[in-house]
Amino acid sequence: MTTVRFIRRGGVLAGVTCKGHTGYAEEGEDIVCAAVSSVVQTAVLGLMRLAGIDVEYKVDEKEGFLSATIPEKLTAAQRHDADLILRTAYLGVSDLYEEFSDFINLEVE
């Protein structure tokens, strides 16, 4: 099972962590794992490349781990963009969770 945890700071989303493999299918054929990874990785790319945020980012593909946290000090524009990007990622993972809750655990803390 993959656990996707969105982290809140000061009432707004400030990061996301994914851990584990969904187990929906064999490696290389697991569409659920691929979908979760795609949503989260695209959000991280958006934070870095579109919003220009220096994201604290860690990945361990073997363990199925990804962590991305935005810094506390951002411009107003970066904060706005980060909020939209992370909320969009949350919506994408939430949609996947509704269909594949046996394989995805979704948390917000």
Buried (B, 14 or more C-beta within 10 A) or exposed (E): BBEBBBBEEEEEBBBBBBBBBBEBEEEEEBEBBBBBBEBBBBBBEBBBEEBEBEBEBEBEEEEBEBBBBBEEEBEEEBBEBBBEBBBBBBEBBBEBBEEBEEBBBBEEE
